[in-house]
């Protein structure tokens, strides 16, 4: 996209404002937002931590609200680390796993499968030593196809999962497991239970495999291996254990807290994206001692100091956010007035995906050749209504407390609020963390009644 062509009509603008498109490294549509996100360069921070580590391996967490640009930042991080001389494996959990039900075993074995596939494509001089994975593959295949002889197992895997005959045996077994995982079948739960009984042996085999790759990579002048796991922040938040006297466990707690030692076990640097709800988990710093790197919202508001003062619009943040659209759309030709685009930016609360969604909605609701204020208002109202379905009666009191105090309590009872984007978190230019209820939620009558009635 070196010759960037701006959208000049409403149909073109609708296409250009695709809210889920992650930008590849070097894309001219990328806007550096750090001046209104607390001043930190996310990619530089993560890259420095990895390149400065000479002993051991880091396990880093990247978090932020869904749709804040984590994938785009990971693409840039991959490019930076590759320029520094690392072999970087990137994989997306949304494409590889079943986000309704993720276990540590799924993650670890996906590391292995993705390494085998991507090393072969991107570093053909590195040889996969199958002996380190043979015992894992042999056991997995027996469980998946209920056969004993190697030839029978291979034939059944090829037939059952439509896997090519020229693929190595261990990869066939791992691809068969992926199919079970994605399908969410009861069989995969039984396989996990059996694997957990073999956890120490499994992890030893995996690390022997990774250690051998690290040795070969260094012989080829690579500095080492880094794994970037995207999409785990989309893991569905579900309660798993509830009851008086019991510690409430959610799907997020289970994977990232209770099973953290398994996630940290591979002998290489890893960056995991994690749900922002984990920031309210008091034990996160104990299991992942390096502070999570947070991508906050763009500050389209300034927090007023002292007391319960209304927020004041932050013009530099609004202008910077609007640049995200102006690198895709000719604003003068598509919007009746530049003010209308700024209005959508303010109503998004600085959330990039919602901002692009509002632009798209405004395109849909426009009755003229340009987007006018009527179309923008309808767009805001439509997206606000979508949030209305997410706000439960039990949330109202919590939302009022957040808005009055401009902070999100470190309490798991509040963790679902940022996860569902009902509360947005910011960083000031001085690095101060603060929070506010999503402007689209603040428009709801049930919030207004509770807030102004208290």
C-alpha positions in Angstrom: 0.0 0.0 0.0 2.8 2.5 -0.9 0.4 4.4 -3.1 -2.4 4.9 -0.7 -5.7 5.8 -2.3 -8.2 7.5 -0.1 -11.9 6.7 -0.2 -13.9 9.6 -1.8 -17.4 8.2 -1.7 -19.6 6.6 1.0 -19.4 3.1 -0.5 -15.6 3.4 -0.6 -15.5 4.9 2.9 -17.6 1.9 4.2 -15.0 -0.5 2.8 -12.0 1.6 4.0 -13.3 1.7 7.6 -13.0 -2.1 8.1 -12.9 -2.3 12.0 -11.2 -5.7 12.3 -8.4 -5.2 9.8 -5.0 -5.4 11.5 -2.3 -3.3 9.8 0.9 -5.0 8.6 4.2 -3.5 9.7 5.0 -0.4 7.6 1.4 0.2 6.5 1.0 3.9 5.7 -2.4 3.9 7.4 -0.7 3.3 10.8 -0.9 6.2 13.2 1.5 6.5 16.2 -0.9 7.2 19.1 1.5 7.0 22.1 1.4 10.7 22.8 -2.3 10.3 23.9 -1.8 6.8 25.3 0.5 7.6 28.2 3.6 8.2 26.1 4.9 4.6 26.0 6.0 3.0 22.7 4.5 -0.5 23.2 6.7 -2.2 20.6 9.9 -0.6 21.8 9.1 -1.5 25.4 8.5 -5.2 24.5 11.4 -5.4 22.2 13.8 -3.9 24.7 12.8 -6.3 27.4 13.5 -9.2 25.1 16.8 -8.0 23.6 18.2 -6.9 26.9 17.6 -10.3 28.5 20.8 -12.3 28.3 19.9 -15.1 30.9 16.7 -17.1 30.9 13.6 -16.4 28.9 10.8 -13.8 29.4 7.1 -14.5 29.5 5.5 -11.2 28.8 1.8 -10.2 28.7 0.2 -7.7 26.4 -3.3 -6.5 27.2 -5.8 -3.9 26.5 -9.5 -3.6 25.5 -10.6 -5.7 22.6 -10.2 -3.8 19.4 -7.5 -1.4 20.7 -4.9 -2.5 18.1 -3.0 -5.4 19.8 -2.6 -7.4 16.6 -1.2 -4.4 14.7 1.3 -3.8 17.5 2.3 -7.5 17.4 2.9 -7.4 13.7 5.2 -4.4 14.3 6.9 -6.2 17.1 7.5 -9.2 14.9 9.2 -7.0 12.3 11.4 -5.2 14.9 12.6 -8.5 16.5 13.3 -10.1 13.1 15.4 -7.0 12.2 17.2 -7.6 15.5 18.1 -11.2 14.4 15.4 -13.3 16.1 13.3 -16.1 14.5 9.8 -15.0 15.4 6.8 -17.3 15.5 3.4 -15.6 15.4 0.2 -17.5 15.7 -3.4 -16.5 16.4 -5.5 -18.4 19.0 -8.7 -17.3 17.4 -7.7 -19.4 14.3 -6.1 -22.3 16.1 -8.1 -22.9 19.2 -11.7 -23.0 20.5 -12.0 -19.9 22.6 -15.0 -21.2 24.5 -12.6 -23.8 26.1 -8.8 -23.4 26.1 -6.4 -25.5 28.3 -2.7 -25.1 28.7 -2.1 -28.3 26.7 -3.8 -26.8 23.7 -1.5 -23.8 23.8 1.7 -25.7 24.3 1.0 -28.2 21.6 0.0 -25.4 19.2 3.5 -23.9 19.9 5.0 -27.2 18.7 2.8 -27.6 15.6 3.2 -24.0 14.5 7.0 -24.2 15.0 7.1 -27.3 12.8 5.1 -25.7 10.1 6.6 -22.2 10.1 10.3 -23.3 10.5 9.8 -25.5 7.5 8.5 -22.6 5.4 10.6 -19.7 6.7 13.9 -21.3 7.8 14.3 -24.5 5.6 17.9 -24.9 6.7 16.6 -25.7 10.3 15.8 -29.4 10.5 13.0 -30.7 12.7 14.2 -33.6 14.8 11.2 -35.9 15.0 12.7 -38.0 17.8 11.8 -35.4 20.4 8.2 -35.4 19.4 7.8 -39.1 18.5 6.5 -40.3 21.9 4.0 -37.4 22.1 2.8 -38.1 18.5 2.6 -41.9 19.0 0.5 -41.5 22.2 -1.7 -38.8 20.7 -2.4 -40.8 17.5 -3.4 -43.8 19.6 -5.9 -41.7 21.5 -7.3 -40.0 18.5 -7.8 -42.9 16.1 -7.9 -45.8 18.6 -5.2 -47.8 16.6 -2.0 -49.3 17.8 0.2 -50.0 14.7 2.0 -46.9 13.2 0.8 -47.6 9.6 -2.8 -48.0 10.7 -2.6 -44.8 12.8 -1.2 -42.8 9.9 -3.8 -44.1 7.4 -6.6 -43.3 9.8 -5.3 -39.8 10.5 -5.0 -39.1 6.8 -8.5 -40.4 6.1 -10.3 -39.0 9.1 -8.9 -35.5 8.9 -8.0 -35.3 5.2 -4.3 -34.9 5.9 -1.7 -35.3 3.2 0.4 -38.5 3.2 3.6 -36.6 2.8 3.3 -34.8 6.1 5.4 -36.2 9.0 3.7 -38.5 11.4 4.0 -36.1 14.4 2.4 -33.3 12.4 -0.5 -35.6 11.4 -1.1 -36.3 15.1 -1.0 -32.6 16.0 -3.3 -31.6 13.1 -5.8 -34.3 14.3 -5.7 -32.8 17.8 -6.3 -29.3 16.3 -9.4 -30.6 14.6 -10.7 -32.1 17.9 -9.9 -28.8 19.8 -11.6 -26.6 17.2 -14.6 -28.9 17.3 -14.9 -28.8 21.1 -15.6 -32.5 21.3 -15.7 -34.6 24.4 -12.8 -36.6 23.0 -10.5 -33.7 23.4 -11.3 -33.4 27.1 -10.4 -37.0 27.6 -7.1 -36.5 25.7 -6.3 -33.5 27.9 -7.0 -35.5 31.0 -4.6 -38.2 29.8 -2.0 -35.7 28.8 -2.1 -34.0 32.2 -1.1 -37.3 33.7 1.9 -37.2 31.5 2.6 -33.4 32.0 6.2 -33.6 33.1 7.2 -36.0 30.3 5.2 -33.9 27.8 6.9 -30.6 28.8 10.4 -32.3 28.8 9.8 -33.5 25.3 8.6 -30.1 24.2 11.6 -28.4 25.7 14.1 -30.8 24.1 12.4 -30.0 20.8 12.7 -26.3 21.4 16.3 -26.5 22.8 17.3 -28.3 19.6 15.7 -25.6 17.5 17.4 -22.9 19.5 20.8 -24.6 19.0 20.3 -24.7 15.2 19.0 -21.2 15.0 22.1 -19.8 16.8 24.3 -21.8 14.5 22.6 -20.0 11.6 23.3 -16.6 13.3 19.8 -16.1 14.8 19.8 -14.6 18.3 17.1 -17.1 19.3 13.4 -17.9 19.2 10.5 -15.6 20.2 6.8 -16.8 20.1 4.0 -14.2 19.8 0.6 -15.6 20.7 -2.3 -13.4 19.6 -6.0 -13.7 20.2 -6.0 -15.2 23.7 -7.5 -12.0 25.1 -10.7 -13.1 23.3 -11.0 -16.2 25.5 -14.6 -16.3 26.6 -15.1 -15.2 30.2 -17.0 -18.0 32.0 -17.5 -18.7 35.7 -16.2 -22.2 36.5 -16.4 -22.4 40.3 -19.0 -20.5 42.4 -20.3 -20.9 45.9 -20.0 -19.6 49.5 -16.6 -20.1 50.9 -15.1 -20.9 47.5 -12.8 -18.8 45.5 -14.6 -17.9 42.3 -12.7 -19.3 39.3 -13.3 -18.1 35.8 -12.0 -19.4 32.5 -9.5 -16.5 32.6 -8.2 -17.3 36.1 -7.9 -21.0 35.2 -5.7 -20.6 32.1 -3.5 -17.6 33.1 -3.3 -18.0 36.9 -3.9 -21.6 37.8 -2.1 -23.0 34.8 0.5 -20.2 34.4 3.5 -22.4 35.2 2.7 -24.6 32.2 2.3 -21.5 29.9 5.7 -20.3 31.1 7.5 -23.6 30.7 8.8 -23.5 27.1 12.5 -22.5 26.9 12.1 -19.4 24.7 10.8 -15.9 25.0 7.0 -15.7 24.7 4.5 -12.8 24.5 0.9 -13.7 25.3 -2.1 -11.4 24.7 -4.4 -11.7 27.7 -7.8 -10.4 28.7 -7.8 -7.0 30.3 -10.0 -8.5 33.1 -6.8 -10.1 34.5 -5.5 -6.7 35.6 -8.1 -7.0 38.4 -6.7 -10.4 39.4 -4.6 -9.8 42.5 -2.3 -12.8 41.8 -1.3 -11.8 38.3 2.0 -10.1 39.4 2.9 -13.2 41.4 2.7 -15.6 38.4 3.9 -13.1 35.7 6.4 -10.9 37.6 7.1 -8.6 34.6 4.4 -5.9 34.5 1.8 -6.5 31.8 2.1 -4.1 28.9 -1.2 -2.3 28.5 -2.5 -0.6 25.4 -4.9 2.1 26.8 -7.6 4.1 25.0 -6.7 7.2 23.1 -7.3 10.1 25.5 -10.2 12.0 23.8 -11.0 13.3 27.3 -8.8 14.7 30.1 -9.5 13.7 33.6 -10.3 16.7 35.7 -8.4 16.9 39.0 -10.2 16.6 42.3 -13.8 15.8 42.9 -16.5 14.5 40.6 -15.9 16.9 37.8 -17.2 16.2 34.2 -14.6 15.2 31.7 -13.1 17.8 29.4 -12.5 17.0 25.7 -8.8 16.6 24.8 -8.3 18.2 21.4 -4.9 16.6 20.7 -6.3 13.2 21.3 -9.4 13.8 19.2 -7.2 15.1 16.3 -4.9 12.1 16.5 -7.8 9.7 16.5 -9.3 11.4 13.5 -6.0 10.9 11.7 -6.7 7.2 11.8 -9.7 7.8 9.6 -8.1 10.6 7.4 -5.4 8.1 6.3 -8.2 5.9 4.9 -10.9 8.4 3.8 -10.9 11.9 2.2 -12.7 13.6 5.0 -13.6 16.7 3.1 -15.3 14.6 0.4 -17.1 12.1 2.6 -18.2 14.1 5.6 -20.4 17.2 5.4 -18.2 18.8 8.1 -15.0 17.8 9.9 -16.9 18.4 13.2 -19.0 15.3 12.5 -16.0 13.0 12.4 -14.7 14.5 15.6 -18.1 13.9 17.2 -17.8 10.2 16.3 -14.3 10.1 17.8 -15.4 11.6 21.1 -18.4 9.2 21.3 -16.1 6.2 20.7 -14.3 7.1 23.9 -11.0 6.7 22.1 -11.6 3.1 21.2 -10.3 2.6 17.6 -12.5 -0.3 16.6 -15.7 1.4 17.8 -14.6 4.6 16.1 -14.3 2.8 12.8 -17.6 1.0 13.5 -19.3 4.4 14.0 -17.9 5.6 10.7 -19.3 2.5 9.0 -22.7 2.9 10.7 -22.8 6.5 9.6 -22.1 5.4 6.0 -25.1 3.0 6.2 -27.4 5.6 7.6 -26.5 8.4 5.3 -29.3 9.6 2.9 -27.1 12.0 1.1 -23.8 11.9 -0.9 -21.9 12.8 2.3 -22.2 11.9 5.9 -24.2 14.5 7.8 -25.0 15.0 11.5 -28.3 13.1 11.2 -26.5 10.0 10.0 -23.8 10.4 12.7 -26.4 10.7 15.4 -28.1 7.5 14.2 -24.8 5.7 14.2 -24.1 6.7 17.8 -27.6 5.7 18.9 -27.3 2.3 17.1 -24.0 1.4 18.7 -25.2 2.7 22.1 -28.2 0.3 21.8 -25.8 -2.6 21.3 -24.1 -1.8 24.5 -27.5 -1.6 26.3 -27.9 -5.4 25.9 -24.5 -5.9 27.7 -25.4 -3.7 30.7 -27.1 -5.8 33.4 -29.0 -4.4 36.3 -26.3 -5.6 38.7 -23.8 -3.6 36.7 -25.4 -0.1 37.2 -24.2 0.5 40.7 -20.6 -0.5 39.7 -20.7 1.7 36.7 -21.8 4.7 38.7 -19.0 4.1 41.2 -16.4 3.9 38.4 -17.6 7.1 36.8 -17.7 9.0 40.1 -14.2 7.9 41.2 -12.7 7.7 37.7 -11.0 4.4 38.5 -11.6 0.7 38.1 -11.4 -1.1 41.4 -9.0 -4.1 41.6 -11.8 -6.5 42.2 -12.9 -9.5 40.2 -16.5 -8.4 40.6 -15.6 -5.5 38.2 -13.4 -7.5 35.8 -16.2 -8.1 33.2 -16.8 -4.3 32.8 -13.6 -3.6 30.8 -13.8 -7.0 29.2 -17.2 -6.0 27.7 -16.0 -2.5 27.0 -18.5 -1.0 29.4 -15.6 0.8 31.1 -12.6 2.2 29.3 -9.1 2.7 30.8 -6.7 5.5 29.9 -3.2 6.7 30.7 -2.4 10.4 31.1 0.7 12.0 29.7 2.2 11.7 33.2 1.4 7.9 33.2 -1.5 8.2 35.6 -4.0 5.4 35.1 -7.7 6.3 35.2 -11.0 5.0 33.9 -14.4 6.2 32.7 -17.6 4.6 31.6 -17.8 4.1 27.9 -19.6 7.3 26.5 -22.0 5.0 24.5 -23.0 3.5 27.9 -23.3 6.9 29.5 -26.0 7.7 27.0 -28.3 5.0 28.3 -31.3 6.2 30.3 -30.7 3.5 33.0 -27.2 4.8 33.6 -28.3 8.4 33.6 -31.1 7.7 36.1 -28.8 5.9 38.5 -25.9 8.4 38.1 -27.8 11.6 38.5 -30.2 10.1 41.1 -27.3 9.4 43.5 
